[in-house]
Amino acid sequence: MGKGDKKTKRGKINRGSHGVRRPRIKKKPKPEDKINVNKKAQ
């Protein structure tokens, strides 16, 4: 179990792939999007 193993986190990093052991990081919404600066109050 190491860099050559497809199922381990280290192996995923080595191959540059993602999966259960190494999920993709979700982007956090910017604070500007939450405030809605450009929209008018109705």
HUHUQUI-V55889 format. One record per backbone hydrogen bond with DSSP energy under -1.0 kcal/mol. CO is the residue of the C=O (numbers start at 1). NH is the residue of the N-H. E is the energy in kcal/mol with one decimal. If there is no record, write none. Layout:
# HUHUQUI-V55889
((CO	NH	E) (CO	NH	E))
This chain:
# HUHUQUI-V55889
((2	5	-1.1) (8	12	-2.1) (9	13	-2.3) (10	14	-2.2) (11	15	-2.1) (12	16	-2.0) (12	17	-1.9) (22	19	-1.3) (30	34	-1.0) (31	35	-1.5) (32	36	-1.4))
